[in-house]
C-alpha cells in the first residue's frame, strides 16, 4: 500500500513494516496528514529492501511479521542503517517486552491498543523523526568537518613541503650570490692593483690619462662595495650572518664614525658634528656591524647634502631604548619614500644635479643589522629641509 500523501511537502520519511492492512490505514490517516512521506512493507524481507533503498528517517516495525521476525529485522537495520530511528509497534506489548526491545536497540515503542492512540503515535513519531534528522545533519556536518580537516592537513603538508623547498631555493640563491661575490673579488682586486700601480708609477701620465685612471679606481671602489653588499645580503638570507653583541659606549661609536668621515666632509665643505652623549648607558651592540650601519647612514647624508650643509650625530634615551640619529640639511625625502628607501635595490632620484650612484642595498642591509640587534630603524624628513635617520639599540643591562 502506498500513501496518497507521499507527494506533499514532507517532514520526514517513515517506513511502516506491518502485515496488517488495518494498521497501515490507521497510520496513514494519523501520520499522512502531519506531512510525513509514508512507505509500507508487508513483511521483513521487503521491508529491508525498501529500507536499504529509501534510507528512511524512521521505521515503524511490527514485532510479529511473516517470515523474518521483527527482532531480526531490527538487528539488520541497526547494523546497516545506524542513523535510521526504529520504533517497535506491537499489540502484545508489556513492560517486559518494551524493555527487551529497548535493549535490542529500538529507539522507542508504541503499544497498539487497537486502534493506535493517535496522540501517542504523533508525539512518538515526531520526536523520533526530529532526532533522526538531527543525527543525519550532525553526521553531514561531521563529514564536512572531517573532509575540511583532511583537506587542511593535505594543504598543510603541501605548504610545509613548499616551505622546505623555498628554504632550499633561498639557500641555493644565497650560495650562488656568495660564490659569485667571492669569484668577483679576485679580478676586482687585480684591477685595483694595476690601476694603483699605473697611478703611482714612475711614468708620467697626461692629465687625461690620470683622470681616466682615477675614474676607473672610483668605479672599482663602487663595484667592490656592491660585491660586499650582495655578499652580506646572501649571508643574511642564508642565516649565516651573525652578530656579536657586547657592551659598548654610544659616544665611542659616534666618535669613531666621525673620525672616519671627518676629512671627506671637510673636503666637501660640510660640517660633521657630534652632540655630547657621554652620560648615556652602555648599549648591547656589535661594534663592527654598527660601524657599518653608521658609515652607510653618514655616506648617504654626505651624498644628499650640498656644500655648506651640516650633518649631526646624536643619541638620546627613547623609552627603554637608546636612539641614535644622523641628521642632515640636505634635499630631504619624498613623503612616499620614507619606507621604500629601506627596500632592496630602491634608489632615490633627484635629478642629474644630485649623484645617486649606489646599489640600493645599503639601507636594506642597515635594516637587517638593526633588526638582528632587536632594534628599529626609520627615517623622518621634510622635502627640501633635510632628513634624519633613527636607529634604536637596547641598553646592555636591559638585554
C-alpha positions as CSV (number, residue, x, y, z in Angstrom):
1,X,0.0,0.0,0.0
2,X,1.3,3.4,-0.9
3,X,0.3,6.7,0.6
4,X,-1.6,9.5,-1.2
5,X,0.3,11.9,1.0
6,X,3.7,11.0,-0.4
7,X,3.9,13.9,-2.8
8,X,3.2,16.6,-0.2
9,X,5.9,18.6,1.4
10,X,7.4,16.1,3.8
11,X,8.5,16.5,7.4
12,X,10.4,13.2,7.1
13,X,10.3,9.7,5.6
14,X,8.6,7.0,7.6
15,X,8.7,3.3,6.5
16,X,6.0,1.2,8.1
17,X,6.7,-2.6,8.2
18,X,3.4,-4.2,9.2
19,X,1.5,-7.1,7.7
20,X,-1.9,-5.8,8.9
21,X,-3.7,-3.6,6.3
22,X,-5.9,-2.0,9.0
23,X,-2.8,-0.8,10.9
24,X,-1.4,0.7,7.7
25,X,-4.6,2.5,7.1
26,X,-4.8,3.9,10.6
27,X,-1.1,5.0,10.5
28,X,-1.7,6.6,7.1
29,X,-4.6,8.6,8.5
30,X,-2.7,9.7,11.6
31,X,0.7,10.5,10.0
32,X,-0.1,11.3,6.4
33,X,-2.0,14.4,7.5
34,X,1.1,15.5,9.5
35,X,3.1,15.9,6.4
36,X,5.3,12.8,6.6
37,X,6.2,10.8,3.5
38,X,4.9,7.2,4.1
39,X,6.1,3.9,2.6
40,X,4.8,0.5,3.5
41,X,6.1,-3.1,3.5
42,X,4.1,-6.3,4.4
43,X,7.0,-8.4,5.7
44,X,10.5,-8.3,6.9
45,X,12.3,-9.2,3.6
46,X,10.5,-6.5,1.5
47,X,10.9,-4.0,4.5
48,X,14.7,-4.4,4.5
49,X,14.8,-4.0,0.7
50,X,12.8,-0.7,0.9
51,X,14.8,0.5,3.9
52,X,18.1,0.0,2.1
53,X,16.7,1.9,-0.9
54,X,14.9,4.7,0.9
55,X,17.2,5.2,4.0
56,X,14.1,6.5,5.9
57,X,14.3,8.7,8.9
58,X,12.1,6.3,10.8
59,X,11.0,2.7,10.6
60,X,7.7,1.7,12.4
61,X,8.4,-2.0,12.9
62,X,5.8,-4.6,13.9
63,X,7.2,-7.2,16.3
64,X,5.4,-10.1,14.7
65,X,5.9,-10.5,11.0
66,X,5.6,-13.3,8.5
67,X,9.0,-14.7,7.5
68,X,11.7,-12.7,9.3
69,X,10.7,-11.7,12.8
70,X,10.7,-8.0,13.8
71,X,13.7,-8.6,16.1
72,X,15.8,-10.0,13.2
73,X,14.8,-7.0,11.0
74,X,15.8,-4.7,13.8
75,X,19.3,-6.3,14.1
76,X,19.9,-5.8,10.3
77,X,18.6,-2.2,10.4
78,X,20.9,-1.3,13.3
79,X,23.9,-2.7,11.6
80,X,23.2,-1.4,8.1
81,X,21.4,1.9,8.8
82,X,22.5,3.2,12.2
83,X,21.2,6.7,11.5
84,X,17.6,5.5,11.0
85,X,15.4,5.5,14.0
86,X,13.4,2.4,14.8
87,X,10.1,2.3,16.8
88,X,8.6,-1.0,17.7
89,X,4.8,-1.5,17.3
90,X,3.1,-4.4,18.9
91,X,-0.4,-5.4,20.1
92,X,1.1,-7.9,22.5
93,X,3.3,-5.5,24.4
94,X,4.1,-5.4,28.1
95,X,6.7,-3.6,30.2
96,X,8.9,-6.7,29.8
97,X,8.5,-6.7,26.1
98,X,9.4,-2.9,25.9
99,X,12.5,-3.4,28.0
100,X,13.7,-6.3,25.8
101,X,13.0,-4.2,22.7
102,X,14.9,-1.2,24.1
103,X,17.9,-3.5,24.9
104,X,17.8,-4.8,21.4
105,X,18.2,-1.3,20.1
106,X,14.9,0.2,19.3
107,X,14.6,3.9,20.0
108,X,11.1,3.8,21.3
109,X,7.9,1.6,21.2
110,X,4.2,2.0,20.7
111,X,1.6,-0.3,22.1
112,X,-1.2,-0.9,19.6
113,X,-4.2,-0.6,21.8
114,X,-6.5,-1.4,18.8
115,X,-6.6,1.1,17.4
116,X,-3.4,3.1,17.9
117,X,-3.6,6.1,20.2
118,X,-3.3,8.9,17.6
119,X,-1.8,11.4,20.0
120,X,0.8,9.0,21.2
121,X,1.7,8.0,17.7
122,X,2.0,11.6,16.6
123,X,4.2,12.5,19.6
124,X,6.5,9.5,19.4
125,X,7.0,9.7,15.7
126,X,7.6,13.5,15.8
127,X,10.3,13.0,18.4
128,X,11.9,10.1,16.6
129,X,11.9,11.8,13.1
130,X,13.3,15.0,14.6
131,X,16.1,13.1,16.3
132,X,16.8,11.2,13.0
133,X,17.1,14.5,11.0
134,X,19.3,15.9,13.7
135,X,21.5,12.8,13.6
136,X,21.8,13.0,9.8
137,X,22.6,16.7,9.9
138,X,25.2,16.1,12.6
139,X,26.7,13.3,10.6
140,X,26.7,15.5,7.5
141,X,28.4,18.3,9.3
142,X,30.9,15.9,10.9
143,X,31.7,14.5,7.5
144,X,32.2,18.1,6.2
145,X,34.5,18.8,9.1
146,X,36.4,15.6,8.6
147,X,36.8,16.4,4.9
148,X,37.8,20.0,5.7
149,X,40.4,18.7,8.2
150,X,41.7,16.2,5.7
151,X,42.0,18.9,3.0
152,X,43.6,21.3,5.6
153,X,46.0,18.6,6.6
154,X,46.8,18.0,2.9
155,X,47.3,21.7,2.3
156,X,49.5,22.0,5.4
157,X,51.6,19.1,4.1
158,X,51.9,20.8,0.7
159,X,52.7,24.2,2.3
160,X,55.3,22.6,4.5
161,X,56.9,20.9,1.5
162,X,56.8,24.1,-0.5
163,X,58.3,26.0,2.5
164,X,61.1,23.5,2.8
165,X,61.6,23.8,-1.0
166,X,61.6,27.6,-0.7
167,X,64.2,27.4,2.0
168,X,66.3,25.2,-0.2
169,X,66.0,27.6,-3.0
170,X,66.9,30.5,-0.7
171,X,70.0,28.7,0.4
172,X,70.8,27.9,-3.2
173,X,70.3,31.5,-4.2
174,X,72.4,32.7,-1.2
175,X,75.1,30.2,-2.1
176,X,75.1,31.3,-5.7
177,X,75.4,35.0,-4.7
178,X,78.1,34.1,-2.2
179,X,80.0,32.2,-4.8
180,X,79.7,34.9,-7.5
181,X,80.7,37.5,-5.0
182,X,83.8,35.6,-4.0
183,X,84.7,35.0,-7.6
184,X,84.4,38.7,-8.4
185,X,86.7,39.8,-5.6
186,X,89.8,38.4,-7.2
187,X,89.5,40.2,-10.6
188,X,88.5,43.4,-8.8
189,X,91.5,43.3,-6.5
190,X,93.7,42.6,-9.5
191,X,92.3,45.6,-11.5
192,X,92.6,47.9,-8.5
193,X,96.2,46.8,-8.0
194,X,97.1,47.6,-11.6
195,X,95.3,50.9,-11.6
196,X,97.1,52.0,-8.4
197,X,100.4,50.8,-10.0
198,X,99.7,53.0,-13.0
199,X,98.8,56.0,-11.0
200,X,101.7,55.8,-8.6
201,X,104.3,54.5,-11.1
202,X,107.4,56.4,-12.3
203,X,105.9,57.0,-15.7
204,X,104.5,60.5,-16.2
205,X,100.8,60.5,-17.1
206,X,98.9,63.1,-19.0
207,X,96.1,64.8,-17.2
208,X,93.6,62.9,-19.4
209,X,95.1,59.5,-18.6
210,X,95.4,60.3,-14.9
211,X,91.8,61.4,-14.8
212,X,90.7,58.2,-16.5
213,X,92.7,56.1,-14.0
214,X,91.0,58.0,-11.1
215,X,87.6,57.4,-12.6
216,X,88.4,53.7,-13.1
217,X,89.6,53.4,-9.5
218,X,86.3,55.1,-8.3
219,X,84.3,52.6,-10.4
220,X,86.3,49.7,-8.9
221,X,85.6,51.0,-5.4
222,X,81.9,51.2,-6.2
223,X,82.0,47.7,-7.7
224,X,83.8,46.3,-4.6
225,X,81.2,47.9,-2.4
226,X,78.4,46.3,-4.5
227,X,80.0,42.9,-4.2
228,X,80.4,43.4,-0.4
229,X,76.7,44.3,-0.2
230,X,75.5,41.4,-2.2
231,X,77.7,39.1,-0.1
232,X,76.2,40.5,3.1
233,X,72.7,40.0,1.9
234,X,73.3,36.5,0.7
235,X,74.7,35.6,4.1
236,X,71.7,37.2,5.8
237,X,69.2,35.3,3.6
238,X,71.0,32.0,4.3
239,X,71.2,32.7,8.1
240,X,75.0,32.8,8.1
241,X,75.2,36.5,9.1
242,X,75.9,36.7,12.8
243,X,76.5,39.5,15.2
244,X,78.5,39.5,18.4
245,X,76.9,42.0,20.8
246,X,79.0,43.4,23.6
247,X,78.5,46.4,26.0
248,X,79.6,49.5,24.1
249,X,79.7,53.2,24.7
250,X,77.5,55.1,22.3
251,X,79.8,58.2,22.4
252,X,82.7,56.0,21.3
253,X,80.7,54.6,18.4
254,X,79.8,58.1,17.2
255,X,83.4,59.4,17.6
256,X,84.8,56.5,15.5
257,X,82.2,57.3,12.8
258,X,83.0,61.0,13.0
259,X,86.7,60.3,12.7
260,X,86.3,58.1,9.7
261,X,84.3,60.7,7.7
262,X,85.7,64.0,9.0
263,X,88.1,64.5,6.2
264,X,85.6,63.6,3.5
265,X,83.1,66.0,5.0
266,X,85.6,68.8,5.2
267,X,86.7,68.3,1.6
268,X,83.1,68.9,0.6
269,X,82.7,71.9,3.0
270,X,80.1,70.0,5.1
271,X,80.2,70.4,8.8
272,X,80.1,67.0,10.6
273,X,79.5,67.3,14.3
274,X,78.6,65.2,17.4
275,X,76.3,66.2,20.2
276,X,77.5,65.2,23.7
277,X,76.1,61.9,24.8
278,X,78.7,60.7,27.4
279,X,76.1,60.2,30.1
280,X,74.2,57.5,28.3
281,X,74.2,53.9,29.5
282,X,76.1,51.2,27.6
283,X,74.3,49.6,24.7
284,X,74.4,46.0,23.6
285,X,75.8,46.0,20.1
286,X,78.3,44.5,17.6
287,X,80.9,47.2,17.1
288,X,81.9,46.1,13.6
289,X,78.3,45.8,12.4
290,X,77.1,49.1,14.0
291,X,80.1,50.9,12.4
292,X,78.8,49.5,9.1
293,X,75.4,50.9,9.7
294,X,76.6,54.4,10.8
295,X,79.0,54.5,7.9
296,X,76.2,53.8,5.5
297,X,73.9,56.5,7.0
298,X,76.7,59.1,7.0
299,X,77.6,58.3,3.4
300,X,74.0,58.8,2.4
301,X,73.9,62.1,4.3
302,X,77.0,63.3,2.5
303,X,75.6,62.2,-0.8
304,X,72.4,64.3,-0.4
305,X,73.8,67.3,1.5
306,X,75.1,70.2,-0.6
307,X,78.2,72.1,0.2
308,X,77.9,74.3,3.2
309,X,75.5,71.9,4.8
310,X,75.6,70.2,8.2
311,X,75.4,66.6,9.4
312,X,74.8,66.0,13.1
313,X,75.3,62.7,15.0
314,X,73.5,62.4,18.3
315,X,72.0,59.9,20.8
316,X,69.2,60.1,23.4
317,X,67.1,57.9,25.6
318,X,63.9,56.7,24.0
319,X,61.6,54.8,26.3
320,X,63.6,51.7,27.2
321,X,66.0,52.1,24.3
322,X,68.8,54.4,23.1
323,X,68.1,56.2,19.9
324,X,71.0,57.2,17.7
325,X,70.3,59.7,14.9
326,X,72.1,61.0,11.8
327,X,70.6,64.4,10.8
328,X,71.4,66.3,7.6
329,X,70.4,69.5,6.0
330,X,70.2,68.0,2.5
331,X,67.4,67.7,-0.1
332,X,65.1,65.6,2.0
333,X,63.0,62.6,1.2
334,X,59.6,62.5,-0.6
335,X,56.8,61.5,1.8
336,X,56.0,58.3,-0.1
337,X,59.6,57.2,0.0
338,X,60.2,57.0,3.8
339,X,59.5,53.3,3.9
340,X,60.6,52.4,0.3
341,X,64.2,53.6,0.8
342,X,64.8,50.5,3.1
343,X,63.7,48.1,0.3
344,X,66.3,46.3,-1.6
345,X,67.6,48.0,-4.8
346,X,65.4,51.0,-4.2
347,X,67.2,54.2,-5.2
348,X,66.2,57.9,-4.7
349,X,66.5,60.1,-7.8
350,X,66.6,63.8,-7.5
351,X,67.7,64.8,-11.0
352,X,71.0,65.0,-12.7
353,X,72.5,67.6,-10.3
354,X,72.5,65.1,-7.4
355,X,74.6,62.0,-7.9
356,X,72.7,58.9,-6.6
357,X,75.1,56.2,-7.6
358,X,74.6,53.2,-5.4
359,X,73.4,49.6,-5.3
360,X,70.2,50.4,-3.4
361,X,71.2,47.7,-0.9
362,X,72.9,49.8,1.8
363,X,69.7,50.8,3.8
364,X,68.3,47.3,3.4
365,X,71.4,45.9,5.0
366,X,71.2,48.5,7.7
367,X,67.6,47.5,8.5
368,X,68.6,43.8,8.8
369,X,71.6,44.6,11.0
370,X,69.5,46.7,13.3
371,X,66.8,44.0,13.4
372,X,69.4,41.5,14.4
373,X,70.1,43.8,17.3
374,X,66.4,43.7,18.3
375,X,66.2,47.4,17.3
376,X,64.3,49.6,14.9
377,X,65.4,52.0,12.1
378,X,63.3,54.6,10.3
379,X,63.6,58.0,8.6
380,X,61.9,61.3,9.2
381,X,62.1,64.1,6.6
382,X,60.5,67.1,5.1
383,X,61.3,67.7,1.4
384,X,63.9,70.4,1.0
385,X,64.7,70.5,4.7
386,X,66.9,67.6,5.2
387,X,66.4,64.1,6.7
388,X,67.0,62.4,10.0
389,X,67.6,58.6,10.3
390,X,67.0,57.0,13.6
391,X,68.0,53.6,14.9
392,X,67.5,52.1,18.4
393,X,69.6,49.8,20.5
394,X,68.9,48.1,23.8
395,X,70.9,49.2,26.9
396,X,73.3,46.5,27.9
397,X,71.7,45.9,31.2
398,X,68.2,45.5,29.7
399,X,69.1,42.9,27.1
